[in-house]
Amino acid sequence: MKSAAIVLTSFFLFFGPLYAGDKPLVVKAPVTSVNVYLNAAQISHSVKVKLKPGINKCAFTGLAMNIQQGHVSLRNLGSAELLTLSLYKISDMTDVATLHEDVLSAIGKSRDSLLIVEKSISRLSYEIAGLELEKNMLVKNDDIIPNSKTISLEELKLTTAYYRERYRDVNLEIDSRKKELDKLKKLKVKLLKSAFSTENENEENLNFSVIIAEVNNTGAEFTAEPLLVYIAKESGWIPVYDVFSSNNKSLKLEYGAKILNNTGIDWNKQTITLSTADPFAYYAAPDLEPFYIGGYSYGKYNKYSNKDYDDYDQQQQKQQNPNEEDIFIPDHEIKFNLTKAYDFKSGLVPVYVDVTSYDLSPEYVFRCAPKKEQQVYSIARIKDWEKLNLIDGEANIYNNGIFLGKAYIRPSDIEDHLELPLGIVDYVYVKHRLVSEYSGKKILAGDIVATRNYEIKLKNTGTEKIVIELIDQVPVSEESSVKTEGVEYTEGGEKDALTGKITWKVELGPSSEKSYLLKYSVTYPRKRGYSPFSTYKVKKTRSKF
């Protein structure tokens, strides 16, 4: 997640006997467990508390910021009963003097200082507003000679000098007070952080939360160990894969994760759980609607018509956090329980952890598409990839100890098998060329007939036999006036009529070479004014001058 407008929250929950004039007892409870979701974290705190007979107000301090309303619970109260759980939102713009008395009591020593700072902020805000009003009056009052009265040059100089000097002085006073106001606001934030035991360094759009709870103990005094559980934003995890291949014989996939804790509190010595579940989802009993393919029947038989669905989807995208991205995951939860304890300091720097690893025995294949790139690539093809519990993420590819680059694994696009590129095979020579003496154009009955004749050469300079999947293609027409005819290619190729792709399985022994031919003609109207042939182009950047 990038640094953006970050909502900071703190959390107070009060435990202690409620008598007239009693202040809430503030207790700081340690973090006991953390479940990290893709865009949030479920954090639990627990501490031993004495519950006296009657109504108790109890409190936990030093909790995460940005706690989500409606996702807070208090459990494990023994024979006591939870009566109320009320959330109070506080930001750096909140008037502290208007807060609930229990919240002010929880603020403790910072209360008086906050009230003094707020009075100063209010005073400066009013002064700045008054100066801004005077500034606008000076700007709008451009008719300095009332009622077209004739004044002397000396009077004009005095009047204009007054406006000029007063306009300058007003701007200087506004700047000075704004700087002073900014210092006071930062001081208020510092005092709020101290009061709510938060450590986050980001000071934009601060929001703190206070939750007041009342617990009724109808029996004798006893010691309970209540469990406070809540969901906090500004946290999440993404997978990071490292793929190690050795001589195209073995492959190891190391599954890691980057975990972000920007909740305002540290997770020290925690054996956390990673999950793809959605803690904000609503669940209902499943049902099925008619399954129609193609056409416009989708909207007719679904909750949203096509237009309504598009509008709904656009609205959801607008509401999405700019620091989040959409990915597809399986309809079942993927979960990892880390066995090692880690320290996760609060901040914008994610922590890398090892999740698991897999020793795989993939099928190694070699592929070449010389029309696009005259290189042969080694590819690891993995079956039963669903068992690896992969989600969208980057993979670092290593072959024989050499870092080749990055690949992006997108399981939602995989059907039969997962393919991982393992780099270029440097001992196979590939050449794709247009045989010019058998290629050209001619005009026939107002149409242009363009003939293309290609030769592909492959040479194995290595010491082992290699089987290469060689791919080329012929144009596929989408217009009745454009036709592809006279397709000829070397025996052994398989042509896909839908895509025009032609595939050969080429066996090359040590120090051997083979040639393959592809020929076709395209007839298209002369009036088109351009050739229907498309070629692959490499996009580059150059200086503009």
Sequence and secondary structure as in RCSB ss.txt:
>XXXX:A:sequence
MKSAAIVLTSFFLFFGPLYAGDKPLVVKAPVTSVNVYLNAAQISHSVKVKLKPGINKCAFTGLAMNIQQGHVSLR
NLGSAELLTLSLYKISDMTDVATLHEDVLSAIGKSRDSLLIVEKSISRLSYEIAGLELEKNMLVKNDDIIPNSKT
ISLEELKLTTAYYRERYRDVNLEIDSRKKELDKLKKLKVKLLKSAFSTENENEENLNFSVIIAEVNNTGAEFTAE
PLLVYIAKESGWIPVYDVFSSNNKSLKLEYGAKILNNTGIDWNKQTITLSTADPFAYYAAPDLEPFYIGGYSYGK
YNKYSNKDYDDYDQQQQKQQNPNEEDIFIPDHEIKFNLTKAYDFKSGLVPVYVDVTSYDLSPEYVFRCAPKKEQQ
VYSIARIKDWEKLNLIDGEANIYNNGIFLGKAYIRPSDIEDHLELPLGIVDYVYVKHRLVSEYSGKKILAGDIVA
TRNYEIKLKNTGTEKIVIELIDQVPVSEESSVKTEGVEYTEGGEKDALTGKITWKVELGPSSEKSYLLKYSVTYP
RKRGYSPFSTYKVKKTRSKF
>XXXX:A:secstr
       B       SB  TT   EEEE  EEEEEE SS EEEEEE  EEE SEEEEEEEES  SSEEEEEEEEE
  TT EEEEEEEEEEETTS GGGS HHHHHHHTTHHHHHHHHHHHHHHHHHHHHHHHHHHHHHHH    SGGG  
  HHHHHHHHHHHHHHHHHHHHHHHHHHHHHHHHHHHHHHHHHHHHT      SSBEEEEEEEEEEE SS EEE 
 EEEEEESSEEEEEEEEEEEETTTEEEEEEEEEEEE SSS EEEE  EEE   TT             STTHHHH
TSSS HHHHHHHHHHHHHHS TT       SS  EEE SS EEE SSSS EEEEEEEEEE  EEEEEE TTT S 
 EEEEEESSGGGG   SEEEEEEETTEEEEEEEE GGG SS EEEEEEE TTEEEEEEE GGG EEEEETTEEEE
EEEEEEEEEE SSS EEEEEEEE     STT EEEEEEE TT EE TTT EEEEEEEE TTEEEEEEEEEEEEEE
GGG S               
